[in-house]
Every structure is written in structure tokens, then in C-alpha cells.
Amino acid sequence: MNKSDIKKVVLAYSGGLDTSIIIPWLKENYNNCEVIAVSGNVGQADELEGLEEKALKTGASKLYVLDLTDEYVDDFIIPCLKAGAVYEDYLLGTSHARPCIAKGLVEIALKEGADAIAHGCTGKGNDQVRFELAIKHFAPNMPVIAPWREWSIKSRDEEIDYAEAHNVPLKINRETNYSKDKNLWHLSHEGLDLEDVGNEPQYEKPGFLEMGVSPIQAPDSPSYVTLDFEQGVPVALDGEKMSAKEIIYKLNEIGGANGIGLLDIVENRLVGMKCRGVYETPGGAILYAAHKALETVCLDKMTAHEKQKLAITFGELVYNGQWYTPLREALSAFVDKTQERVSGKVKLKLYKGNIIKAGIWSENSLYSEEIATFGESDYNQADAAGFINLFGLPVKVQAIVDGK
């Protein structure tokens, strides 16, 4: 990439510390180029307030705010939910948001005739890979500018120094400068005291949690929720039909109030290092628990077991930024087939951070009380003797051979 050819850059813009200082930095280091800021709304709510004023004030020529909330839920979150995809217990909140945002970013870049796309991801993280693999999919020849891989800034303190020197307004200070990512699915916390894995997260400290409360601060009485699914997709909450997006928002409120969905994890990043993060995913944790419970009665054993194995691969693909790949698409096709009979109702009890099953109902249930009962049934227990003889034949033969 020849810097002299860069006249117009589209920047993935969140308004946070990284992307705020990137606007003046791009203009300083890339021929005073035009910078078009693009923010993908994936449900970060109040973080979008005042974004246009801030972007223009720091040197952008314009700001696009793309409402991606429906697309994010329907095309990214729901496929992962149906797959049961997680990465080391992490419910992929940042991971599946990035390809969604990157898709919108490329659309604006092509529309505006941009010479390059820029992002604020660090050279240590996973997001640089997620953004750039998606960009390669939609615009394979588009140059990418990643300032963290170029500039001399080495820390967030130095970023704040740069921001102050260039009159970039910030909503943070050095003492509370956690690295956060927020959307309608989750909120992540990294940095500061969390970098020492010996430190307990400050769950009870006012302002630390944003989507809910600590289980200690949750009510002393439980809350119940009932979720309806059709072919693996949530369609109703407590008997009221609503979109999956609306269900997530409602469950975030209910789950957050009951201390649901907190995760403190040291995860293995794609780039090779281990990193500690604290995640809030109240609604997501409830949906995953309900969906998993429904599958226990709707899926046969072999399908369920194979799906569990492939869920690991699905989660790794999403975490590693490989959403737009033939394998992920093939796995989604497999998952969709498995979900054809995953319809029914699940009731859950939420109590001080715990999700407790309180009932499962499905017309497609493979569970037969008549067969499984300890009472009288038509099941012929004598059949078990022949089954065991055949199933145990290899064991018997091996023992005979070993005894010779």
C-alpha cells in the first residue's frame, strides 16, 4: 500500500478511545486524507449518543450510523444459539458482532469509493482478524490500515496523552479505563486490575457491572421465565409473541436483575496469548440454557452427541473470525437440519446467578414417561439379557483370548 494513494479512508468508528484518536492520526499520517466514520449499531445504546458531533469535531467528514440490530440477531446470534456454539464458555458476544459490522463497513467503503478501510483493533487481539477476514471476503483487494500496528503509541495511557494533546473529548479517565465492548448481547471488561488473575472482579462496586447486578445483590426471591421455540428459534417470552431481538432485550433486564450471565475467564486468544476477561451476558445465558434444555428431549442421542462435537468447531470458527467460510456455512446447514423438531416450551427459575430448569414441554419430545417409568410399563426387561450378551461379546472374546 502506497500512502500517497490514500485520499479517502472509511474508519470503523465506535467513539471510544482507540477510534477517537485514529481520526486525527490518519489525517496526520495519510496526506490529510478524508476520513469517513462508520458506526455499526449492534445495540450499544447510549454509546451512540453524541457520536456524530464527536466524529466531526475530531476531523471526520461525515458519520454513518448503520442500524444492524435485526441483522445481527437474526443472521449471527441465532445461528450460534441454534448451534450451541461457545468458545471456552464464552458466548461469543464480540466475536459474532465483528463480521456483521465489517459487512456494513465494506458496503459504505464501496459506496463512497474509499481507498482504504481503517480499524482501531490492537495487534494483540482477535478483532483485527475478525474485521480483516470479513473485509477480504467482501472486498478482497481493499487495503486495510491498522494504526496499532504502525504508530508509536504503546499503551492506553499514551493514547489518552495523544487525545488530550489533540483536544479529543473522552468519556473515560485513567483510573476507570477498562477496555469494554458492548452490544445488545453482552458487555466485556478487560484491563486494569483484571490483568492480574489473582484479583477478584469488583462485581459489587457501583458502576462496574452495567447490564445487571452481582448475585449477592440480586433479590431473595426467584423470577420465572417461560420461553417458546420454533425450530430452535425463540419466538415468545412468557406467552407473548415477540421477535428474537425483543426477547433478548427483555431477558437482559430480567436476567441482569437476578445476577445471571457473569463469566470470569482466562481465554486462549487466536494470536497465541492468554487473556483474562469478565463478561456480562444475562439474556444470552438464559437463551442458551433454555435451548439446551429443549434439545435434551427433542434430539436423538447420536444427533445430539455429534452436534455437541461440531459446536466446538462452530465456536472456534466464530471466535477466529471465520464466519464467511464454506465450513461455517456447511455447519449452519447441518444445524438447521437438527433444529427442525426443536420446538416447544421451557420454563426456567432465575435465582441469584443460577439458572434452574423448571419444566420442558414439546410435541416432538422423544422422552416417554410410559417407557422410562419405574412403575409398570410395556417395556420387556428380559430383552436386556440378549442385548448385553451381544453388546458385551467383544469384551468376552478378548477375555477368553487373554486367558489362554
C-alpha positions in Angstrom: 0.0 0.0 0.0 1.4 3.4 -1.1 0.4 6.1 1.4 0.4 8.7 -1.4 -2.6 6.8 -3.0 -4.7 7.1 0.1 -7.1 10.0 -0.3 -10.3 8.7 1.4 -10.5 6.3 4.3 -13.5 4.6 5.9 -13.0 4.1 9.6 -14.8 1.6 11.8 -15.8 4.1 14.5 -17.1 3.4 17.9 -16.3 6.7 19.5 -14.2 5.0 22.1 -10.6 5.9 22.9 -8.9 4.0 20.1 -11.1 5.1 17.2 -11.4 8.7 18.5 -7.7 9.4 18.2 -7.4 7.5 15.0 -9.2 10.2 13.1 -6.6 12.9 13.7 -3.8 10.3 13.4 -5.0 9.3 10.0 -5.1 12.9 8.8 -1.6 13.5 10.2 0.0 10.4 8.7 -2.0 9.8 5.5 -1.9 13.1 3.5 -4.6 14.8 5.4 -7.0 12.3 3.9 -10.7 12.4 4.1 -12.0 10.2 7.0 -15.5 8.9 6.8 -16.6 7.4 10.1 -18.9 4.4 10.2 -20.5 3.1 13.3 -22.4 -0.2 13.3 -25.3 -0.1 15.7 -25.4 -3.6 17.2 -27.2 -2.4 20.3 -24.6 -0.5 22.2 -27.4 2.0 23.2 -26.0 5.1 25.0 -22.6 4.8 23.4 -24.1 6.2 20.2 -25.3 9.4 21.8 -23.4 12.4 20.6 -21.3 10.3 18.2 -21.8 12.4 15.1 -20.8 15.6 16.9 -17.7 13.9 18.3 -16.7 12.4 15.0 -17.0 15.7 13.1 -15.2 17.6 15.9 -12.2 15.3 15.7 -11.9 15.6 11.9 -14.2 13.2 10.2 -16.1 14.5 7.1 -19.2 12.6 7.9 -20.6 9.7 10.1 -22.7 6.8 9.0 -24.7 5.0 11.8 -25.9 1.7 10.5 -28.8 0.0 12.3 -27.6 -3.6 12.2 -29.5 -4.8 15.2 -32.0 -7.0 13.4 -29.4 -8.4 11.1 -27.0 -9.0 14.0 -29.7 -11.0 15.9 -31.2 -12.9 13.0 -28.2 -13.7 10.9 -25.4 -14.1 13.6 -26.7 -14.6 17.1 -29.5 -17.0 16.3 -27.3 -19.3 14.2 -24.8 -19.5 17.0 -27.6 -20.2 19.6 -29.1 -23.0 17.5 -25.6 -24.5 17.1 -24.9 -24.2 20.9 -21.7 -22.5 19.9 -19.4 -21.2 22.6 -15.7 -20.7 22.9 -14.3 -21.9 26.2 -17.6 -21.0 28.0 -17.6 -17.5 26.3 -20.9 -16.8 24.4 -19.1 -15.0 21.5 -20.6 -11.5 22.1 -17.7 -9.6 20.5 -16.9 -12.4 18.0 -20.2 -12.6 16.1 -20.7 -8.8 16.1 -17.5 -8.1 14.2 -18.4 -9.9 10.9 -21.8 -8.2 11.0 -20.2 -4.7 11.4 -17.5 -5.4 8.9 -20.0 -6.3 6.3 -21.7 -2.9 6.7 -18.3 -1.2 6.8 -17.4 -2.6 3.4 -20.7 -1.6 1.9 -20.1 2.0 2.8 -16.4 1.9 1.7 -17.5 0.6 -1.8 -20.3 3.2 -1.9 -18.0 6.0 -1.0 -15.2 4.9 -3.3 -12.8 4.7 -0.4 -9.1 3.9 -0.9 -8.7 2.0 2.3 -10.6 0.8 5.4 -9.2 1.5 8.9 -10.0 0.0 12.3 -8.9 0.5 15.9 -8.1 -3.1 16.8 -4.8 -3.7 18.5 -2.1 -6.0 17.2 -2.6 -8.2 20.3 -6.3 -9.0 19.9 -8.7 -11.2 18.0 -10.8 -8.4 16.5 -8.2 -7.4 13.9 -8.5 -10.8 12.4 -12.3 -10.8 12.5 -12.6 -7.5 10.8 -10.0 -8.2 8.2 -11.1 -11.6 7.2 -14.6 -10.2 6.6 -13.1 -7.4 4.6 -11.2 -9.9 2.5 -14.4 -11.8 1.8 -16.4 -8.7 0.6 -13.6 -6.6 -0.9 -10.5 -8.9 -1.4 -8.3 -6.1 -2.8 -9.2 -3.3 -0.3 -6.2 -2.0 1.6 -6.5 -2.1 5.4 -5.0 0.5 7.8 -4.4 -0.7 11.4 -2.8 2.2 13.3 -2.0 0.0 16.3 0.4 -2.0 14.0 2.0 1.2 12.8 2.1 4.0 15.3 4.5 4.6 18.2 1.8 4.6 20.9 2.4 1.7 23.2 -0.3 1.9 25.9 -3.7 3.3 26.7 -2.1 5.9 28.9 -0.2 7.2 25.8 -3.5 7.1 23.9 -5.0 9.4 26.5 -1.9 11.7 26.2 -2.4 11.9 22.5 -6.2 12.6 22.9 -5.5 15.4 25.3 -2.9 16.9 23.1 -5.3 16.9 20.1 -8.4 18.1 22.1 -10.2 14.8 21.5 -13.1 14.6 24.1 -13.1 11.5 26.2 -15.8 10.0 28.5 -13.2 8.0 30.4 -10.3 8.7 32.8 -7.1 6.9 33.6 -8.5 5.3 36.8 -11.6 3.7 35.3 -10.3 3.0 31.8 -11.4 -0.7 31.4 -11.4 -1.8 27.8 -15.0 -2.6 27.1 -17.1 -3.8 24.3 -20.9 -3.5 24.5 -23.8 -4.6 22.3 -27.3 -6.0 22.8 -25.9 -9.4 23.6 -23.1 -8.7 26.1 -20.6 -6.4 27.7 -16.9 -7.3 28.2 -14.4 -5.9 30.6 -10.6 -6.1 30.3 -7.6 -4.4 31.6 -6.6 -2.5 34.8 -6.9 -4.8 37.9 -8.4 -7.6 35.8 -5.0 -8.1 34.2 -3.9 -9.8 37.5 -5.7 -13.1 37.5 -5.3 -13.1 41.3 -7.7 -10.2 41.6 -11.4 -10.9 42.2 -13.7 -8.9 39.8 -15.3 -5.9 41.6 -18.9 -7.1 41.0 -20.3 -5.3 44.0 -18.5 -2.0 43.2 -21.0 0.6 41.9 -20.6 1.2 38.2 -18.6 -2.0 37.4 -21.5 -4.0 36.1 -23.7 -2.3 33.6 -26.2 -5.0 32.4 -27.1 -6.3 35.9 -26.1 -6.8 39.5 -23.9 -9.2 41.4 -25.7 -12.4 42.5 -25.1 -11.2 46.1 -27.2 -8.1 45.3 -30.0 -10.0 43.5 -33.4 -10.4 45.0 -34.0 -13.1 47.7 -37.0 -14.5 45.7 -36.6 -16.1 42.3 -38.0 -15.0 38.9 -39.6 -17.4 36.4 -39.4 -17.1 32.7 -41.0 -19.3 30.0 -39.6 -19.4 26.5 -41.2 -20.8 23.4 -39.1 -22.0 20.5 -39.9 -22.9 16.9 -37.2 -24.9 15.1 -34.6 -23.7 17.6 -35.6 -20.0 17.3 -37.1 -18.2 20.4 -40.5 -16.8 19.4 -42.2 -15.9 22.6 -41.5 -14.9 26.2 -44.0 -15.7 29.0 -46.6 -16.5 26.4 -46.2 -13.2 24.5 -45.1 -13.5 20.9 -42.2 -11.2 20.0 -39.1 -11.0 17.8 -35.8 -12.7 19.0 -34.3 -9.2 19.4 -37.1 -8.1 21.7 -36.8 -11.3 23.7 -33.0 -10.7 24.2 -33.7 -7.2 25.4 -36.4 -8.4 27.9 -34.2 -11.2 29.1 -31.3 -8.9 29.6 -33.5 -6.9 32.1 -34.8 -9.9 33.9 -31.6 -11.8 33.9 -29.5 -8.8 34.9 -31.7 -8.1 37.8 -31.1 -11.7 39.1 -27.4 -11.6 38.7 -27.4 -14.0 35.7 -24.8 -14.4 33.0 -21.5 -13.3 34.6 -18.4 -15.0 33.3 -14.8 -14.6 34.5 -12.5 -16.4 32.1 -8.9 -16.7 31.1 -9.3 -17.5 27.4 -6.9 -18.5 24.7 -6.7 -15.8 22.1 -6.3 -16.6 18.4 -2.9 -14.7 18.4 -1.5 -17.2 20.9 -1.6 -15.4 24.3 -4.0 -16.0 27.2 -6.2 -13.1 28.2 -8.5 -12.5 31.2 -11.9 -11.0 30.6 -15.1 -10.6 32.5 -18.3 -10.8 30.5 -21.9 -9.9 31.2 -24.4 -11.9 29.1 -27.7 -12.1 31.0 -30.2 -12.7 28.2 -27.8 -14.9 26.2 -27.1 -17.2 29.2 -30.8 -17.7 29.7 -31.5 -18.4 26.0 -28.6 -20.9 25.8 -29.8 -22.7 28.9 -33.4 -22.9 27.6 -32.4 -24.0 24.1 -30.1 -26.7 25.5 -32.9 -28.0 27.8 -35.3 -28.3 24.9 -32.8 -30.2 22.8 -32.5 -32.8 25.5 -36.0 -34.0 24.8 -36.2 -33.2 21.0 -32.9 -34.7 19.7 -32.0 -38.3 19.4 -28.8 -39.4 21.1 -26.5 -39.7 18.1 -27.6 -36.4 16.6 -27.2 -34.6 20.0 -23.7 -36.0 20.6 -22.5 -35.2 17.1 -23.9 -31.7 17.4 -22.1 -31.2 20.6 -18.8 -32.1 18.9 -19.4 -29.8 16.0 -20.4 -27.0 18.3 -16.8 -26.8 19.4 -15.7 -26.3 15.8 -18.5 -23.8 15.2 -17.5 -21.8 18.2 -13.8 -21.8 17.2 -14.7 -20.6 13.6 -16.7 -17.7 15.0 -14.1 -16.8 17.6 -11.3 -16.9 15.0 -13.2 -14.6 12.6 -14.0 -17.3 10.1 -17.7 -16.6 9.8 -17.6 -16.1 6.0 -16.2 -19.6 5.2 -17.5 -22.7 3.5 -17.1 -24.7 6.7 -19.2 -22.4 8.8 -21.9 -22.3 6.2 -21.9 -26.1 6.0 -22.1 -26.4 9.7 -25.0 -24.0 9.8 -26.8 -26.2 7.2 -26.3 -29.2 9.5 -27.5 -27.3 12.5 -30.6 -26.1 10.7 -31.5 -29.7 9.9 -31.1 -30.7 13.5 -33.4 -27.9 14.6 -36.4 -29.0 12.5 -38.0 -30.7 15.6 -36.6 -28.4 18.3 -39.9 -26.7 19.1 -41.6 -26.4 22.4 -41.7 -24.5 25.7 -39.1 -24.3 28.5 -39.6 -22.8 32.0 -36.6 -21.6 34.0 -36.2 -20.3 37.5 -33.6 -17.5 37.9 -32.2 -17.1 41.4 -29.0 -15.2 42.4 -27.0 -16.0 39.4 -28.4 -19.5 38.9 -30.5 -20.8 36.0 -32.6 -23.7 37.2 -34.8 -25.8 34.9 -38.5 -25.7 36.0 -40.2 -27.6 33.1 -40.0 -28.7 29.5 -42.8 -29.4 27.1 -42.7 -30.3 23.4 -45.0 -32.2 21.0 -41.7 -33.5 19.4 -40.4 -34.9 22.7 -38.6 -38.2 22.5 -38.9 -38.7 26.2 -41.6 -41.3 27.1 -42.7 -41.4 30.6 -44.5 -44.7 29.9 -41.3 -46.3 28.9 -38.9 -44.7 31.4 -41.2 -45.1 34.4 -40.2 -47.1 37.5 -43.8 -48.3 37.5 -45.5 -50.8 35.3 -44.9 -50.5 31.5 -44.8 -52.4 28.3 -41.1 -52.5 28.3 -39.8 -56.1 28.5 -36.9 -56.1 30.9 -35.9 -59.6 29.8 -34.9 -58.2 26.4 -31.9 -56.6 28.2 -30.2 -60.0 28.7 -29.8 -60.6 24.9 -28.7 -57.0 24.4 -26.0 -57.3 27.0 -24.7 -60.6 25.6 -24.3 -59.1 22.1 -23.0 -55.7 23.3 -20.5 -57.4 25.6 -19.4 -60.1 23.1 -16.1 -58.2 22.2 -15.3 -58.0 25.9 -16.0 -61.7 26.4 -13.9 -62.7 23.4 -11.0 -60.5 24.5 -11.1 -62.1 28.0 -11.1 -65.6 26.5 -8.1 -64.8 24.3 -6.2 -63.1 27.2 -6.9 -66.1 29.4 -5.2 -68.6 27.1 
